[in-house]
Each structure stands twice: as C-alpha cells, then as structure tokens.
Amino acid sequence: MGIPDLVGLKLQDALQILEKSDLCTTPRIVRYFPPASKGLKQGYNLEERVIRQRIVEDGQIELVVSSFRHCPLDFESYKPVHEEEG
C-alpha cells in the first residue's frame, strides 16, 4: 500500500488515516504560520489542516499543517432568492 494523500485534510483525520494504514512510522508534524496569521488565537474557531506532505530521512512522513478559520455554513444565508414571474 502506498502513502495516502493527506493534503487538505484536518490534522486529526490525517493522523487517523495514517494510524489505520500499513505505515509503521510516527509522522513529524511541522506547523506553518503565514504572516497573515498574526493575531489569530490558537484554538479560537480554528482548525489545523495538512498543507504539505513529504517523506524525509528514514522513511518518516512529514506533515506541514496550518491553521484556518472554521466558519460553519449558515444555510439560512445561502438560500437562493428567486424573483416571482408575473
């Protein structure tokens, strides 16, 4: 079995997939903080997602993760507006 594609997944989901796979390695997690993330409070409506993965020395997998604002969809605000024909 090859290495699963984890890019775009939430960190916890990616770790679960790796745990269930046949890979016998502990991933190295590297956190990336872009300049635009200054002032974001960790844990405040943020989720970590995998933005890069690669194999490093000794076959260990490295996951680069970054925090993204998590905004649940408000379906009321996305209702289509149709004009009545008449």
Secondary structure by P-SEA (a helix, b strand, c coil): ccccccccccaaaaaaaaaaccccbbbbbbbbbccccccccccccbbbbbccccccccbbbbbbbbbbbbbccccccccccccccc
